[in-house]
Amino acid sequence: MIFTILHTESSTGWGGQENRTLQECIGLKKRGARVIILCQPDSRLNKRASAEGIEVRTCRMKKSYDILAISHILKLIRSENIDIISTHSGRDSLLAGIAGKLSRKKPIIVRTRHLALPITSKFTYSLLAHKVVTVSEYVKQYLIEKNIASGKVTAIPTGIDTDKFNPEKVNDHLRQELGLQKDIPLIGTIAILRKKKGHHIILDAMPLVLKEIPDAVFVFAGDGPQRDNILNKIKASGLSEKVFMLGLRKDIPEILKSIDVFALPTLQEALGTSFIEAMAMGKPVIGADVGGVGEVIKNAVNGYLVKPDNPHALAEAIIKMLKDKVAARLMGMEGRKIVEKDYTVEKMCERMYALYLSLTKENTQCPQ
């Protein structure tokens, strides 16, 4: 059964949410669905989706109640015979949801919740959407606690490209690039430099780690609003020789191949795609027990879950991992197995396609 789906996204930036949306669209197209993305003209999704051969339409979405945008979406539903509208951010969910409800076509409306942040309004979940998709069980349960009907919410975790993140296909060049010896213990963190990602907690844990393992070195890959604060803290703590700020990198699989341990004591996380990428590269992972992180990290199986905002607990986990290389290697192997079983982009797209197909069939059998 062929259906036409319109994905809407009002965000102009690029992150895990936009990447998941694009990967889903690519996967749906491969499975025979017609996929259209409606986004802002100046968005990064516009450029990336076009480069992947996805049909893209653009529309200014200036505010949550933008009459011109609603009118534009209404015309698009009619002209392109849209069966399903899949919305992603708050603004486009409201605009596209209203347009869908007003349209004579009566498309199915699916709202995806990518974040672990508190919701500011239930309207797009409870009244506009026919179905709500969350990226983790944690976010699903949160919405149910906010009185979104449990039968309306389903969790479909984000998947990654296990061909791209494959330790057999990339080289570990980072130590050479940084001028480090091959046997230097390397702890890596890959995340946007925001307060909630917990870089400051890692910096507080470093002296404790270095006391036990003096030759250990840390690398931070990513950029963001906390960059200057992090640099200042590194300097003030006398850690300039022990921390490398790598900035934004395109060679993330290579960086992950090079490190011994992946650590990210995030304070808030819907699921944690960065953990999944590290696991796919066969690396043991350490994360704080918040949000959906516990769904990805099985404590003492593929890594360690530590208490949130606790440098001592983080340091203890890093030290334990670096001192027991056999256990760390086995954890890395187990992580790769977990990803292959539950967190591939193929699995995510299969689940999303099956959901859309079932909703389309229901809509055909029970016209609104």
C-alpha positions in Angstrom: 0.0 0.0 0.0 1.5 3.3 -1.1 0.8 6.4 1.1 2.0 10.0 1.0 3.4 11.4 4.2 4.2 15.0 5.0 6.9 15.6 7.6 6.9 19.1 9.1 9.8 20.7 11.0 9.9 24.4 12.1 13.4 24.1 13.6 16.1 25.7 11.5 19.1 24.1 13.3 20.6 20.6 13.2 20.7 18.0 15.9 19.5 14.6 16.8 15.9 15.5 16.2 16.5 16.7 12.6 18.8 13.8 11.8 16.3 11.3 13.0 13.6 12.9 10.9 15.8 12.8 7.8 16.9 9.2 8.4 13.2 8.2 8.8 12.3 9.9 5.5 15.1 8.2 3.7 14.0 4.8 5.1 10.3 5.4 4.3 11.1 6.3 0.7 13.1 3.1 0.3 10.1 1.2 1.5 7.9 2.7 -1.2 6.2 5.6 0.6 6.1 9.0 -1.0 7.8 11.4 1.4 7.7 15.2 1.5 9.4 17.4 4.1 8.0 20.9 4.8 10.5 23.1 6.6 11.8 26.6 6.9 13.5 28.0 3.8 16.7 28.7 5.8 16.8 25.4 7.7 19.7 23.0 7.5 17.2 20.2 7.1 16.1 21.8 3.8 19.7 21.5 2.4 20.4 18.1 3.8 17.1 16.5 2.7 17.4 18.0 -0.8 20.9 16.5 -1.1 19.5 13.1 -0.2 16.8 13.3 -2.9 13.9 13.8 -0.6 11.1 16.1 -1.9 11.2 19.4 0.0 8.7 22.2 0.3 9.4 25.4 2.3 7.2 27.7 4.2 7.9 30.5 6.7 6.6 29.4 10.1 7.0 32.7 12.0 4.8 31.9 15.0 2.6 29.3 16.5 -0.6 30.8 15.1 0.6 31.8 11.6 -2.5 32.0 9.4 -0.4 32.1 6.2 1.5 29.0 7.2 -1.7 27.1 8.0 -3.2 28.2 4.7 0.0 27.0 2.9 -0.2 23.6 4.6 -3.9 23.2 3.8 -3.1 23.8 0.1 -0.2 21.3 0.3 -2.5 18.6 1.9 -4.9 19.1 -1.0 -2.5 19.4 -3.9 -0.2 16.5 -2.9 -3.0 14.3 -1.5 -1.4 13.9 1.9 -2.4 10.8 3.8 -0.3 11.4 7.0 1.2 14.4 8.6 4.1 13.7 10.9 5.1 16.7 13.0 8.2 17.2 15.1 8.6 20.6 16.8 6.1 22.6 18.9 5.4 25.3 16.3 5.0 23.0 13.2 3.0 20.6 15.3 0.4 23.3 16.1 0.3 24.7 12.5 0.2 21.4 10.7 -2.1 19.9 13.3 -4.6 22.7 12.8 -4.3 22.5 9.1 -4.9 18.7 9.2 -8.0 19.1 11.3 -9.4 21.8 9.0 -8.7 19.9 5.8 -11.4 17.9 4.1 -8.8 15.3 3.3 -8.6 14.5 7.1 -5.1 13.1 7.1 -3.7 11.1 10.0 -1.7 13.3 12.3 1.3 11.8 14.2 3.3 13.9 16.7 6.8 12.8 17.5 8.3 13.8 20.9 12.1 13.9 20.6 12.9 15.6 23.9 12.9 14.9 27.6 12.0 18.5 28.4 8.7 19.3 30.2 5.9 20.0 27.7 4.4 23.5 27.8 1.1 22.5 26.2 -0.8 19.2 25.8 -2.9 20.6 22.9 -0.7 19.1 20.1 -0.6 15.7 21.8 -4.1 15.2 23.2 -6.3 17.1 20.8 -4.5 17.4 17.4 -2.6 14.2 17.1 -4.1 10.8 16.4 -0.9 9.1 17.5 2.1 10.2 19.5 5.6 8.7 19.0 8.3 9.0 21.6 12.0 8.2 21.2 12.1 6.3 24.5 9.9 4.6 27.1 11.0 7.3 29.5 9.4 10.0 27.4 6.4 7.8 26.8 5.7 7.4 30.5 6.2 11.1 31.1 3.5 11.9 28.6 1.2 9.4 30.1 1.8 10.9 33.5 0.7 14.2 31.9 -2.6 12.6 31.1 -2.0 11.8 27.4 -4.0 8.6 26.8 -1.7 5.6 27.1 -3.2 3.9 24.1 -2.3 6.9 22.0 1.5 6.9 22.8 4.0 4.5 21.4 7.8 4.4 21.9 10.0 3.8 18.9 13.7 4.5 19.8 16.0 6.3 17.5 18.3 4.1 15.4 21.8 4.8 14.0 23.6 3.7 10.8 25.6 0.7 11.9 27.4 0.6 8.6 28.8 4.1 9.2 29.4 3.4 12.9 31.3 0.1 12.3 34.7 -0.4 14.1 35.8 -2.7 11.2 35.6 0.1 8.7 37.4 3.1 10.2 40.9 3.9 11.5 41.9 5.1 15.0 44.0 8.1 14.1 43.2 10.4 17.0 46.2 9.6 19.2 48.6 10.2 16.3 46.8 13.5 15.5 47.2 14.7 19.1 50.7 13.5 19.4 49.9 10.9 22.1 51.5 7.5 22.7 49.5 4.4 21.6 49.1 3.2 25.2 47.8 6.5 26.6 44.3 5.9 28.2 41.8 8.1 26.3 38.4 9.1 27.6 36.1 10.7 25.1 32.9 12.8 25.2 31.0 13.8 22.1 28.2 16.2 22.7 27.0 19.8 22.1 28.7 22.1 24.7 25.6 22.8 26.8 25.3 22.9 30.6 22.9 19.9 30.6 25.4 17.7 28.9 27.6 17.7 32.1 31.1 18.6 30.8 31.7 20.5 34.0 31.0 17.3 35.9 33.7 15.5 33.9 36.1 18.3 34.6 35.4 18.0 38.3 36.0 14.2 38.1 39.3 14.5 36.2 41.6 15.2 39.2 40.2 12.1 40.9 40.9 10.0 37.8 44.4 11.5 37.3 45.3 10.7 40.9 44.8 7.0 40.1 45.7 7.1 36.4 48.1 10.0 35.8 48.7 9.4 32.1 44.9 9.5 31.2 43.8 12.1 28.7 40.3 13.5 27.9 38.9 14.7 24.6 35.7 16.8 24.1 34.3 16.8 20.6 31.6 19.4 19.8 30.8 23.0 20.1 28.2 25.1 21.8 27.3 28.0 24.1 29.4 26.6 27.0 32.7 26.5 25.1 34.2 29.6 26.8 33.1 28.5 30.2 34.6 25.0 29.7 37.9 26.5 28.5 38.0 28.8 31.5 37.4 25.9 33.9 40.0 23.8 32.2 42.6 26.6 32.6 41.6 27.4 36.2 41.8 23.8 37.2 45.3 23.3 35.7 44.0 20.7 33.2 45.2 22.3 30.0 47.6 19.5 29.3 45.0 16.8 30.0 42.0 18.0 28.0 41.8 18.4 24.2 39.0 20.5 22.8 38.4 19.0 19.3 35.5 21.3 18.2 33.0 20.2 15.6 34.1 17.1 13.8 32.9 15.1 10.9 35.0 12.0 11.7 33.0 10.9 14.8 33.3 7.2 14.0 37.1 7.6 13.8 37.2 9.5 17.1 35.1 6.8 18.8 37.4 4.1 17.4 40.3 5.9 19.0 39.0 6.2 22.6 39.0 3.7 25.3 35.9 4.9 27.2 33.0 7.0 26.3 31.7 9.2 29.2 28.8 11.6 29.2 27.2 12.5 32.5 24.3 14.3 30.9 21.8 15.8 33.3 18.8 15.4 30.9 18.4 13.0 28.0 15.4 11.5 26.2 17.4 8.5 25.0 21.1 9.3 24.2 22.0 8.7 20.6 25.7 9.5 21.4 25.8 6.5 23.7 24.3 4.3 20.9 27.0 5.5 18.5 29.8 4.7 20.9 28.3 1.3 21.6 28.1 0.6 17.9 31.8 1.3 17.7 32.4 -1.3 20.4 33.2 1.1 23.2 32.1 0.8 26.9 30.0 3.7 27.9 29.4 5.6 31.1 26.3 7.8 31.6 24.2 9.4 34.4 21.0 7.5 35.4 18.6 10.1 34.0 15.8 10.2 31.4 16.1 7.4 28.9 19.8 6.7 29.4 19.0 3.6 31.5 17.2 2.1 28.5 20.5 2.2 26.5 23.1 1.5 29.2 22.7 -1.8 31.0 24.7 -1.3 34.2 27.8 -3.5 34.3 26.8 -5.1 31.0 27.7 -2.6 28.3 28.8 0.2 30.7 28.1 1.9 33.9 25.2 4.1 35.1 26.2 6.6 37.7 24.4 8.9 40.0 23.6 12.3 38.3 25.8 15.3 39.0 28.3 13.2 41.0 31.9 13.7 40.0 33.1 11.1 42.5 30.8 8.4 41.1 31.8 9.3 37.5 35.5 9.1 38.4 35.1 5.8 40.1 33.4 4.3 37.0 36.1 5.7 34.6 38.9 4.3 36.9 37.3 0.9 37.2 36.9 0.7 33.4 40.4 1.8 32.6 42.0 -0.6 35.2 40.0 -3.7 33.9 40.6 -3.7 30.2 39.2 -7.2 29.7 35.9 -6.2 31.3 35.8 -3.0 29.3 36.4 -4.9 26.1 33.6 -7.3 26.8 31.3 -4.4 27.7 32.1 -2.8 24.3 31.3 -6.1 22.5 28.0 -6.4 24.4 27.2 -2.8 23.4 27.6 -3.5 19.7 25.2 -6.5 20.1 22.6 -4.4 21.8 22.7 -1.8 19.0 22.4 -4.4 16.3 19.4 -5.9 18.1 17.5 -2.7 19.0 18.9 0.5 17.8 19.6 0.4 14.0 18.2 2.9 11.7 16.6 0.0 9.7 14.8 -1.2 12.8 13.5 2.4 13.5 12.3 2.8 9.9 10.6 -0.6 9.9 8.7 0.3 13.1 7.7 3.8 11.8 6.6 2.4 8.4 4.5 -0.3 10.1 2.9 2.3 12.3 2.0 4.6 9.5 0.7 1.7 7.4 -1.5 0.5 10.2 -2.9 4.0 10.8 -3.5 4.5 7.1 -5.5 1.2 6.9 -7.5 2.1 9.9 -8.3 5.5 8.4 -9.4 3.9 5.1 -11.7 1.4 6.9 -13.1 4.0 9.3 -13.4 7.3 7.3 -13.7 10.4 9.5 
